Amino acid sequence: MFFQIKTLSLWLNFGGMINENEQTAQNFEEKVRRLMSVYQSIADENTSLKKEIENSRNNLKTAHHDYVVLQNEFNQFRIATSLNGVSDAERAESKQELLKLVREIDKCLNLLND
């Protein structure tokens, strides 16, 4: 009878180990599922942020281009209006501005030729 009780005790402990192992496996599986879910949401957010960065870069390039165009138009307007000035000092300043623009154009042409 002692042998039967010992055998029953071992069998119950072994059964408990199986349940414990199954529970551990289920816990591990659940943690892996949560990890995969978190990974997927982070990957989706990363993709969205990359698109947002690309859009911001494009907007910045467009704004910079617009700024350069407006700056050039302003400089041209300023030169044109200064040519209407009556004083010799204003004409000399306008001439210097025109010479500066010509030098800048020459630099650009040299870069293109190289």
C-alpha positions in Angstrom: 0.0 0.0 0.0 2.9 2.4 0.7 4.1 1.7 -2.7 0.8 2.6 -4.3 0.6 5.9 -2.3 4.1 6.8 -3.4 3.3 6.0 -7.0 0.1 8.0 -6.8 2.1 10.9 -5.3 4.7 10.8 -8.0 2.0 10.6 -10.7 0.2 13.6 -9.2 3.5 15.6 -9.0 4.3 14.6 -12.6 0.8 15.7 -13.7 1.4 19.0 -11.8 4.6 19.5 -13.7 2.8 19.0 -17.0 0.3 21.6 -16.0 3.0 23.9 -14.8 5.0 23.4 -18.1 1.8 24.0 -20.1 1.1 27.1 -18.2 4.7 28.3 -18.7 4.4 27.6 -22.4 1.1 29.5 -22.6 2.5 32.4 -20.7 5.5 32.5 -23.1 3.2 32.2 -26.1 1.1 35.1 -24.8 4.2 37.3 -24.2 5.5 36.5 -27.7 2.1 37.5 -29.2 2.1 40.8 -27.2 5.7 41.4 -28.3 4.8 40.8 -32.0 1.8 43.2 -31.6 3.9 45.9 -30.1 6.5 45.4 -32.8 3.9 45.7 -35.5 2.5 48.9 -34.0 5.9 50.4 -33.7 6.8 49.4 -37.3 3.6 51.0 -38.5 4.4 54.2 -36.5 7.9 54.2 -37.9 6.6 54.0 -41.5 4.2 56.8 -40.8 6.9 59.0 -39.3 9.2 58.3 -42.2 6.4 59.5 -44.6 5.9 62.6 -42.4 9.6 63.4 -42.5 9.7 63.0 -46.3 6.7 65.3 -46.6 8.4 67.8 -44.3 11.6 67.7 -46.4 9.6 68.3 -49.6 7.8 71.2 -48.0 11.1 72.6 -46.8 12.6 72.4 -50.2 9.6 74.1 -51.8 9.6 76.8 -49.1 13.4 77.4 -49.7 12.9 77.5 -53.4 10.1 80.1 -53.0 12.3 82.1 -50.6 15.1 82.2 -53.2 12.8 83.2 -55.9 11.2 86.0 -53.8 14.7 87.1 -52.7 15.8 87.4 -56.3 12.6 89.3 -57.2 13.1 91.7 -54.3 16.7 92.3 -55.3 15.6 93.0 -58.9 12.8 95.3 -57.7 15.2 97.1 -55.4 17.7 97.6 -58.3 15.0 98.7 -60.7 13.6 101.3 -58.3 17.0 102.5 -57.3 17.8 103.3 -61.0 15.0 105.9 -60.8 16.8 107.6 -58.0 18.1 111.1 -58.6 21.3 111.1 -56.6 24.7 110.0 -57.8 25.2 107.9 -54.6 22.1 105.8 -55.3 23.2 105.3 -58.9 26.7 104.2 -57.7 25.0 101.7 -55.2 22.9 100.4 -58.0 25.9 99.9 -60.2 27.7 98.0 -57.4 24.6 95.8 -57.1 24.6 95.1 -60.8 28.3 94.3 -60.8 27.7 91.9 -57.8 25.0 90.1 -59.8 27.3 89.9 -62.9 30.1 88.4 -60.7 27.6 85.9 -59.3 26.4 84.9 -62.8 30.1 84.5 -63.9 30.8 82.2 -60.9 27.7 80.1 -61.8 28.8 79.9 -65.5 32.3 78.9 -64.4 30.9 76.1 -62.2 28.8 74.9 -65.1 31.8 74.8 -67.4 33.9 72.8 -64.9 
